[in-house]
Amino acid sequence: MSDLVEKFFTPDDRKRIEEAVRDAEEQTAGEIVVMAVSSSHHYPAANLVGGMSTGYLLALAAALFSGRDHMWDFTLFFVLFFILCNELIRRSWTLKRLFVRRSDMAEEVEEGALKSFYSKAVFDTVDHTGILIYISLFEHRVRIVADKGISAVVEQREWDDIVQHIVRGIREKRQAPAVVEAVRRCGAVLQRHVPARPGDRNELDDRMITRQ
């Protein structure tokens, strides 16, 4: 399956996002980490459900149109179409999305964001002022996870507005400008609540983290 991160964010896009992070952090004691993943989960059940349902319908149609209504003929058609459809869904993000429930996507993105917050050590700042902008492209979902030094002073609705800005950008195929603007907005929020102080240092890498 193709790497959506490579498709959505060019090397130049990533450089612009890195520069936006660096500029935003100059005005705040907060730290911003941007991470983009192709998907938060492989959703293997979607391959099975999609392969079985479409395979069944195609096998039924093939049996009817061929005039071969014996059970063994239908079974043969079903096996062939199941294998074909299963493989097509496994290889296509667009087809797979048809067989994944929105609630499952929301749950996997939430879990992926929280796991990444810890695995990428976004919590590892002196005053717990790191935030993670987690972008999951297959699901078209974004989460902003803030450490306790930020969540104690910033209301969730401020992050929700920024999240929706990125989601709209992804859907409108202008993901890079949307992320750059989102980083700028995050920087403005952090500047209001945790402004830069003398002696502040850059505690987390500014480069965009990517994962297929």
Secondary structure, 3 states (H helix, E strand, C coil): CCCHHHHHCCHHHHHHHHHHHHHHHCCECCEEEEEEECCCCCCHHHHHHHHHHHHHHHHHHHHHHHCCCCHHHHHHHHHHHHHHHHHHHHHCHHHHHCCCCHHHHHHHHHHHHHHHHHHCCCCCCCCCCEEEEEEECCCCEEEEEECHHHHCCCCHHHHHHHHHHHHHHHHCCCHHHHHHHHHHHHHHHHHHHCECCCCCCCCCCCCCEEEC
